[in-house]
Amino acid sequence: MIAIPGNVRVWLATGYTDMRRGFPSLALQVQEVLHKGPLSGHLFVFRGRRSDLVKAIWHDGQGACLFTKRLERGKFIWPSVAGESVTISPGQLSYLLSGIDWRNPQETHRPTRVG
């Protein structure tokens, strides 16, 4: 996983996105639909129709980055709100990319001793 600086805002584009798109057309979607700047340093995440594929674009100050992740099992948990985008923390993004429900991650109890 690429380390994302703590000051980067993460935006999830609600709805579905055509996953054939590359950085230029996703950046255009960020500009025209989300009304954000694709070169702002924020990270923008898009989901495919089957919910098993996401693409993220990010301009790190040196160049444009395009990341893709496909889950072998399960689906990415996505917000079901009406609107154009939702902001989440970099920590929540880590949960999302792991296939964990980032809205309410559950801590598992591990016993400290047997008996």
Backbone as a printed PyTorch tensor [residue, N CA C, xyz], in Angstrom:
tensor([[[  0.8460,  -1.1830,   0.0000],
         [  0.0000,   0.0000,   0.0000],
         [  0.8860,   1.2380,   0.0000]],

        [[  0.4920,   2.2210,  -0.7430],
         [  1.1850,   3.4980,  -0.8010],
         [  0.8170,   4.3140,   0.4370]],

        [[  1.7930,   4.8880,   1.0780],
         [  1.5290,   5.7020,   2.2700],
         [  0.9160,   7.0350,   1.8490]],

        [[ -0.2520,   7.3370,   2.3940],
         [ -0.9490,   8.5820,   2.0970],
         [ -0.6870,   9.5350,   3.2640]],

        [[ -0.1790,  10.7390,   3.0050],
         [  0.0470,  11.6950,   4.0880],
         [ -1.2430,  11.9920,   4.8480]],

        [[ -1.1220,  12.2590,   6.1270],
         [ -2.2810,  12.5020,   6.9780],
         [ -3.0830,  13.7350,   6.6170]],

        [[ -2.4860,  14.6830,   5.9250],
         [ -3.2080,  15.9120,   5.5960],
         [ -3.9920,  15.8080,   4.2850]],

        [[ -3.9790,  14.6580,   3.6300],
         [ -4.6990,  14.4640,   2.3710],
         [ -6.1540,  14.1330,   2.6780]],

        [[ -7.0670,  14.8260,   2.0190],
         [ -8.4960,  14.5020,   2.1510],
         [ -8.8350,  13.4330,   1.1350]],

        [[ -9.6640,  12.4880,   1.5570],
         [-10.0740,  11.3800,   0.7030],
         [-11.5490,  11.5670,   0.3640]],

        [[-11.8620,  11.5770,  -0.9160],
         [-13.2320,  11.7630,  -1.3970],
         [-13.6850,  10.5030,  -2.1130]],

        [[-14.8760,   9.9990,  -1.7620],
         [-15.4900,   8.8830,  -2.4670],
         [-16.5490,   9.4520,  -3.3910]],

        [[-16.4570,   9.1400,  -4.6660],
         [-17.4810,   9.5450,  -5.6260],
         [-18.6410,   8.5780,  -5.4890]],

        [[-19.8120,   9.0680,  -5.1210],
         [-20.9600,   8.1840,  -4.9420],
         [-21.4370,   7.6810,  -6.2930]],

        [[-22.1350,   6.5750,  -6.2660],
         [-22.6200,   5.9770,  -7.5100],
         [-21.5600,   5.1070,  -8.1570]],

        [[-21.7550,   4.8360,  -9.4340],
         [-20.8500,   3.9710, -10.1910],
         [-20.0790,   4.7790, -11.2180]],

        [[-18.9060,   4.2900, -11.5560],
         [-18.0550,   4.9320, -12.5540],
         [-17.6190,   3.8780, -13.5640]],

        [[-17.5060,   4.2800, -14.8030],
         [-17.0150,   3.4070, -15.8560],
         [-15.5320,   3.1370, -15.5890]],

        [[-15.1880,   1.8970, -15.3080],
         [-13.8250,   1.5580, -14.9290],
         [-12.8560,   1.4760, -16.1120]],

        [[-13.3340,   1.7520, -17.3040],
         [-12.4340,   1.8420, -18.4550],
         [-11.7200,   3.1930, -18.4770]],

        [[-12.1540,   4.1160, -17.6460],
         [-11.5750,   5.4520, -17.6210],
         [-10.1720,   5.4470, -17.0300]],

        [[ -9.3410,   6.3470, -17.5360],
         [ -7.9980,   6.5430, -17.0120],
         [ -7.9250,   7.8600, -16.2500]],

        [[ -6.7140,   8.2920, -15.9280],
         [ -6.5520,   9.5150, -15.1420],
         [ -7.1990,  10.7350, -15.7930]],

        [[ -6.9880,  10.9930, -17.0960],
         [ -7.5600,  12.2240, -17.6740],
         [ -9.0830,  12.3090, -17.5570]],

        [[ -9.8040,  11.2220, -17.8570],
         [-11.2630,  11.3010, -17.7960],
         [-11.7860,  11.2540, -16.3610]],

        [[-11.0810,  10.5730, -15.4500],
         [-11.4780,  10.6240, -14.0370],
         [-11.2280,  12.0160, -13.4630]],

        [[-10.1270,  12.6430, -13.8620],
         [ -9.8430,  14.0140, -13.4140],
         [-10.9130,  14.9780, -13.9230]],

        [[-11.3800,  14.7610, -15.1370],
         [-12.4490,  15.5940, -15.6880],
         [-13.7350,  15.3940, -14.8930]],

        [[-14.0170,  14.1560, -14.4770],
         [-15.1910,  13.8800, -13.6450],
         [-15.0650,  14.5810, -12.2900]],

        [[-13.8740,  14.5870, -11.7200],
         [-13.6490,  15.2920, -10.4500],
         [-13.9800,  16.7740, -10.6230]],

        [[-13.5340,  17.3490, -11.7250],
         [-13.7700,  18.7700, -11.9850],
         [-15.2370,  19.0840, -12.2430]],

        [[-15.8620,  18.3380, -13.1480],
         [-17.1940,  18.6950, -13.6070],
         [-18.3250,  18.1760, -12.7380]],

        [[-18.1560,  17.0010, -12.1300],
         [-19.2320,  16.4180, -11.3340],
         [-19.0470,  16.7070,  -9.8470]],

        [[-17.8250,  16.5170,  -9.3600],
         [-17.5750,  16.7080,  -7.9260],
         [-17.2380,  18.1500,  -7.5780]],

        [[-16.9270,  18.9580,  -8.5840],
         [-16.5750,  20.3710,  -8.3970],
         [-15.3850,  20.5480,  -7.4630]],

        [[-14.3780,  19.7090,  -7.6730],
         [-13.1360,  19.7630,  -6.9070],
         [-11.9770,  19.8670,  -7.8920]],

        [[-10.8130,  20.1970,  -7.3930],
         [ -9.6310,  20.2900,  -8.2360],
         [ -8.8620,  18.9840,  -8.2340]],

        [[ -8.7330,  18.3130,  -9.3820],
         [ -8.0380,  17.0290,  -9.4210],
         [ -6.5480,  17.1290,  -9.1080]],

        [[ -5.9750,  18.3140,  -9.2080],
         [ -4.5540,  18.5020,  -8.9040],
         [ -4.3520,  19.1480,  -7.5330]],

        [[ -5.3910,  19.1200,  -6.7000],
         [ -5.3780,  19.7820,  -5.3940],
         [ -4.5790,  19.0440,  -4.3370]],

        [[ -4.2130,  17.7910,  -4.6000],
         [ -3.5330,  16.9850,  -3.5970],
         [ -4.4770,  16.0710,  -2.8450]],

        [[ -5.7960,  16.2130,  -3.0900],
         [ -6.7700,  15.3100,  -2.4910],
         [ -6.7770,  14.0010,  -3.2700]],

        [[ -7.2670,  12.9390,  -2.6360],
         [ -7.3550,  11.6290,  -3.2600],
         [ -8.8270,  11.3500,  -3.5640]],

        [[ -9.1230,  10.9530,  -4.7890],
         [-10.4940,  10.7170,  -5.2210],
         [-10.6500,   9.2500,  -5.5960]],

        [[-11.6880,   8.5980,  -5.0300],
         [-11.8830,   7.1630,  -5.2150],
         [-13.2190,   6.9240,  -5.9320]],

        [[-13.1850,   6.0330,  -6.9150],
         [-14.3500,   5.7040,  -7.7300],
         [-14.5770,   4.1980,  -7.6820]],

        [[-15.8530,   3.7950,  -7.7580],
         [-16.2030,   2.3780,  -7.6930],
         [-16.8620,   1.9260,  -8.9820]],

        [[-16.5560,   0.6920,  -9.3980],
         [-17.1840,   0.0970, -10.5640],
         [-18.5680,  -0.4470, -10.2470]],

        [[-19.3060,  -0.8060, -11.2660],
         [-20.6950,  -1.2480, -11.1190],
         [-20.8310,  -2.5120, -10.2720]],

        [[-19.9020,  -3.4580, -10.3940],
         [-19.9960,  -4.7120,  -9.6320],
         [-19.5000,  -4.5620,  -8.1930]],

        [[-18.9650,  -3.4230,  -7.8490],
         [-18.5030,  -3.1080,  -6.4910],
         [-17.2880,  -3.8960,  -6.0500]],

        [[-16.5990,  -4.5620,  -6.9790],
         [-15.3950,  -5.2980,  -6.6010],
         [-14.1280,  -4.6160,  -7.1070]],

        [[-14.2820,  -3.4480,  -7.7530],
         [-13.1570,  -2.7320,  -8.3270],
         [-13.2600,  -1.2540,  -7.9760]],

        [[-12.1440,  -0.6780,  -7.5050],
         [-12.0800,   0.7670,  -7.2770],
         [-10.8560,   1.3230,  -7.9830]],

        [[-10.9570,   2.5840,  -8.3540],
         [ -9.8230,   3.3320,  -8.8840],
         [ -9.7100,   4.6050,  -8.0660]],

        [[ -8.4760,   4.9900,  -7.7910],
         [ -8.2190,   6.2220,  -7.0480],
         [ -7.2300,   7.0590,  -7.8330]],

        [[ -7.4850,   8.3700,  -7.8790],
         [ -6.5340,   9.2760,  -8.5080],
         [ -6.0450,  10.2530,  -7.4480]],

        [[ -4.7830,  10.6400,  -7.6040],
         [ -4.1560,  11.5240,  -6.6270],
         [ -2.9880,  12.2090,  -7.3090]],

        [[ -2.8890,  13.5060,  -7.1110],
         [ -1.7220,  14.2410,  -7.6010],
         [ -0.8750,  14.5390,  -6.3760]],

        [[  0.3100,  13.9440,  -6.3120],
         [  1.1440,  14.0310,  -5.1020],
         [  2.0780,  15.2350,  -5.0970]],

        [[  1.9290,  16.1370,  -6.0490],
         [  2.7990,  17.3060,  -6.1200],
         [  3.9030,  17.1410,  -7.1400]],

        [[  4.1990,  15.9000,  -7.4900],
         [  5.2150,  15.6080,  -8.4940],
         [  4.6170,  15.0610,  -9.7720]],

        [[  3.4620,  14.4210,  -9.6500],
         [  2.8350,  13.8340, -10.8200],
         [  1.5050,  13.2020, -10.4760]],

        [[  0.8110,  12.7840, -11.5050],
         [ -0.5060,  12.1840, -11.3540],
         [ -0.3680,  10.6900, -11.0760]],

        [[ -1.1460,  10.1910, -10.1160],
         [ -1.1260,   8.7840,  -9.7490],
         [ -2.5100,   8.1830,  -9.9860]],

        [[ -2.5370,   6.9710, -10.5030],
         [ -3.7750,   6.2290, -10.6910],
         [ -3.5820,   4.8630, -10.0540]],

        [[ -4.4130,   4.5550,  -9.0580],
         [ -4.3430,   3.2810,  -8.3540],
         [ -5.6040,   2.4890,  -8.6470]],

        [[ -5.4680,   1.1770,  -8.7670],
         [ -6.5950,   0.2900,  -9.0070],
         [ -6.5080,  -0.8770,  -8.0400]],

        [[ -7.6750,  -1.2750,  -7.4900],
         [ -7.7130,  -2.4750,  -6.6520],
         [ -8.9910,  -3.2360,  -6.9470]],

        [[ -8.8310,  -4.5490,  -7.1390],
         [ -9.9700,  -5.4410,  -7.3380],
         [ -9.9420,  -6.4700,  -6.2130]],

        [[-11.0860,  -6.6460,  -5.5500],
         [-11.2070,  -7.6710,  -4.5130],
         [-11.4460,  -9.0250,  -5.1560]],

        [[-10.7540, -10.0360,  -4.6940],
         [-10.9750, -11.3900,  -5.1920],
         [-12.2720, -11.9700,  -4.6500]],

        [[-12.6100, -11.5890,  -3.4120],
         [-13.8660, -12.0060,  -2.7830],
         [-14.4840, -10.7970,  -2.1080]],

        [[-15.7910, -10.7220,  -2.1390],
         [-16.4970,  -9.6520,  -1.4600],
         [-16.6420,  -8.4120,  -2.3290]],

        [[-17.1570,  -7.3660,  -1.6990],
         [-17.4190,  -6.1160,  -2.3940],
         [-16.9700,  -4.9520,  -1.5210]],

        [[-16.6450,  -3.8510,  -2.1660],
         [-16.2960,  -2.6410,  -1.4300],
         [-17.5650,  -2.0300,  -0.8500]],

        [[-17.4910,  -1.6250,   0.4160],
         [-18.6170,  -0.9670,   1.0750],
         [-18.6080,   0.4910,   0.6390]],

        [[-19.7300,   0.9420,   0.1010],
         [-19.8040,   2.2900,  -0.4730],
         [-20.9550,   3.0400,   0.1420]],

        [[-20.8420,   4.3600,   0.3030],
         [-21.9480,   5.1290,   0.8760],
         [-23.1670,   5.1170,  -0.0450]],

        [[-24.3380,   5.0680,   0.5510],
         [-25.5750,   5.0570,  -0.2300],
         [-26.3110,   6.3850,  -0.0860]],

        [[-25.5600,   7.4570,   0.0440],
         [-26.1640,   8.7750,   0.1880],
         [-26.3710,   9.4140,  -1.1730]],

        [[-27.3690,  10.2730,  -1.2250],
         [-27.5790,  11.0390,  -2.4550],
         [-26.6080,  12.2080,  -2.4360]],

        [[-25.9730,  12.4450,  -3.5060],
         [-25.0010,  13.5250,  -3.5860],
         [-23.8790,  13.1330,  -4.5140]],

        [[-22.8580,  13.9270,  -4.5230],
         [-21.7840,  13.7070,  -5.4740],
         [-20.5540,  13.0650,  -4.8580]],

        [[-20.2590,  13.3830,  -3.5840],
         [-19.0710,  12.8240,  -2.9550],
         [-19.2220,  12.8080,  -1.4410]],

        [[-18.4260,  11.9430,  -0.8230],
         [-18.3760,  11.8100,   0.6320],
         [-16.9090,  11.8190,   1.0040]],

        [[-16.5610,  12.5190,   2.0780],
         [-15.1690,  12.5380,   2.5210],
         [-14.9790,  11.5410,   3.6610]],

        [[-13.8490,  10.8150,   3.6170],
         [-13.4990,   9.8770,   4.6820],
         [-12.0420,  10.1280,   5.0710]],

        [[-11.6270,   9.5580,   6.1850],
         [-10.2560,   9.7330,   6.6590],
         [ -9.3340,   8.7310,   5.9480]],

        [[ -8.0190,   8.9930,   5.9360],
         [ -7.0920,   8.0070,   5.3810],
         [ -7.1860,   6.6450,   6.0850]],

        [[ -7.4810,   6.6380,   7.3870],
         [ -7.6580,   5.3800,   8.1140],
         [ -8.8700,   4.6110,   7.6150]],

        [[ -9.9700,   5.3210,   7.3710],
         [-11.1620,   4.6750,   6.8280],
         [-10.8970,   4.1380,   5.4220]],

        [[-10.0720,   4.8430,   4.6500],
         [ -9.6960,   4.3600,   3.3250],
         [ -8.9570,   3.0270,   3.4300]],

        [[ -8.0950,   2.8870,   4.4140],
         [ -7.3820,   1.6190,   4.6150],
         [ -8.3550,   0.4840,   4.8680]],

        [[ -9.3800,   0.7280,   5.7100],
         [-10.4070,  -0.2820,   5.9420],
         [-11.1350,  -0.6110,   4.6450]],

        [[-11.5530,   0.4210,   3.9260],
         [-12.2920,   0.2300,   2.6850],
         [-11.5030,  -0.6280,   1.7070]],

        [[-10.2240,  -0.3060,   1.5210],
         [ -9.3980,  -1.0410,   0.5700],
         [ -9.1300,  -2.4820,   1.0140]],

        [[ -9.3270,  -2.7580,   2.3010],
         [ -9.1670,  -4.1210,   2.8170],
         [-10.4700,  -4.9070,   2.7620]],

        [[-11.5440,  -4.2760,   2.2820],
         [-12.8390,  -4.9420,   2.2210],
         [-13.5860,  -4.9350,   3.5330]],

        [[-13.1520,  -4.1000,   4.4830],
         [-13.7850,  -3.9990,   5.8060],
         [-14.7830,  -2.8440,   5.7710]],

        [[-15.8930,  -2.9990,   6.4810],
         [-16.8830,  -1.9290,   6.5520],
         [-16.2720,  -0.7460,   7.2950]],

        [[-15.8470,   0.2660,   6.5680],
         [-15.1620,   1.4240,   7.1190],
         [-16.0790,   2.3020,   7.9540]],

        [[-17.4040,   2.1350,   7.8050],
         [-18.3520,   2.9710,   8.5530],
         [-18.4380,   2.5610,  10.0120]],

        [[-18.1890,   1.2610,  10.2910],
         [-18.3050,   0.7440,  11.6490],
         [-17.3740,  -0.4490,  11.8180]],

        [[-16.0510,  -0.2120,  11.7920],
         [-15.1370,  -1.3550,  11.9460],
         [-15.2610,  -1.9530,  13.3450]],

        [[-15.2460,  -3.2590,  13.3960],
         [-15.3970,  -3.9600,  14.6620],
         [-14.0430,  -4.4500,  15.1570]],

        [[-13.7520,  -4.1530,  16.4070],
         [-12.5270,  -4.6640,  17.0140],
         [-12.7830,  -6.0830,  17.4600]],

        [[-11.8650,  -6.9720,  17.1590],
         [-12.0290,  -8.3520,  17.6020],
         [-11.3460,  -8.5090,  18.9500]],

        [[-11.9870,  -9.2450,  19.8150],
         [-11.4720,  -9.4650,  21.1600],
         [-10.4450, -10.6030,  21.1110]],

        [[ -9.2800, -10.3440,  21.6230],
         [ -8.2580, -11.3850,  21.7330],
         [ -7.9250, -11.5870,  23.1980]],

        [[ -8.1280, -12.7990,  23.6910],
         [ -7.8140, -13.0550,  25.1040],
         [ -6.3270, -12.8850,  25.3630]],

        [[ -5.9930, -12.3800,  26.5530],
         [ -4.6010, -12.1740,  26.9090],
         [ -4.0190, -13.4250,  27.5690]],

        [[ -4.8790, -14.3150,  28.0620],
         [ -4.3890, -15.5650,  28.6540],
         [ -5.4250, -16.6530,  28.4790]],

        [[ -4.9900, -17.8590,  28.5580],
         [ -5.8750, -19.0100,  28.4150],
         [ -6.2370, -19.5020,  29.7990]],

        [[ -7.5150, -19.8410,  29.9810],
         [ -7.8670, -20.4430,  31.2500],
         [ -9.0120, -19.9030,  31.8850]]])
